Amino acid sequence: MRVKVTKRGVVIPKDMLGGAEEVEIQKEDHRIVIALLSERDPIFDLGKNPVECGVRDGAEHHDHYLYDCGS
């Protein structure tokens, strides 16, 4: 398939992407590689359900709360 490159780039028809929810686009040498991702990267879900424990300085002193074990 050949497509015209516009000032905004190119459009890839959705039917060519199958059921992919995401694609990864990389430039390798003189090629553009588009990888279809079947699963969402779990890194995007970090922080969606934070734990509430009443600690007000958890970000600043997280090592103390994780590793100090009460000493």
C-alpha positions as CSV (number, residue, x, y, z in Angstrom):
1,M,0.0,0.0,0.0
2,R,1.2,3.5,-0.8
3,V,0.0,6.5,1.0
4,K,0.5,10.2,0.6
5,V,2.6,11.9,3.3
6,T,0.9,15.2,4.3
7,K,2.1,17.9,6.6
8,R,0.5,15.9,9.5
9,G,2.1,12.5,8.5
10,V,0.3,9.5,7.1
11,V,-2.9,7.6,8.0
12,I,-2.9,3.8,8.4
13,P,-6.3,2.3,7.7
14,K,-7.8,0.7,10.9
15,D,-8.6,-2.6,9.1
16,M,-4.8,-3.1,8.7
17,L,-4.3,-2.9,12.4
18,G,-6.5,-5.8,13.3
19,G,-7.7,-5.7,16.9
20,A,-4.7,-3.8,18.2
21,E,-5.4,-1.2,20.9
22,E,-1.9,0.3,20.5
23,V,0.9,0.4,18.0
24,E,4.6,1.1,18.6
25,I,6.3,3.1,15.9
26,Q,10.1,3.1,15.7
27,K,12.6,4.5,13.2
28,E,15.3,2.0,12.4
29,D,18.0,3.3,10.0
30,H,16.0,4.3,6.9
31,R,12.8,2.4,7.8
32,I,9.8,3.0,9.9
33,V,8.6,-0.1,11.8
34,I,5.1,-0.4,13.2
35,A,4.5,-3.1,15.8
36,L,1.0,-4.1,16.7
37,L,0.6,-4.5,20.4
38,S,-2.1,-6.9,21.5
39,E,-1.9,-6.1,25.2
40,R,-1.8,-2.8,26.9
41,D,1.6,-2.0,28.5
42,P,1.1,-2.4,32.3
43,I,3.3,0.7,33.0
44,F,0.3,2.9,31.9
45,D,-1.7,1.4,34.8
46,L,0.7,2.4,37.6
47,G,-0.8,4.8,40.1
48,K,-4.4,4.2,39.1
49,N,-5.3,2.5,42.4
50,P,-3.0,4.1,45.0
51,V,-3.0,2.6,48.5
52,E,-4.4,4.8,51.3
53,C,-2.7,4.2,54.6
54,G,-2.8,7.6,56.4
55,V,0.9,8.3,56.0
56,R,1.5,11.9,54.9
57,D,5.2,11.7,54.0
58,G,5.2,8.4,52.0
59,A,6.7,9.9,48.9
60,E,9.5,11.6,50.8
61,H,10.3,8.7,53.2
62,H,9.2,5.6,51.2
63,D,12.5,3.7,51.9
64,H,11.8,4.0,55.7
65,Y,8.3,2.6,55.3
66,L,9.4,-0.2,52.9
67,Y,12.7,-1.3,54.4
68,D,13.1,-0.1,58.0
69,C,11.0,-2.8,59.5
70,G,10.3,-0.9,62.7
71,S,13.9,-0.1,63.8
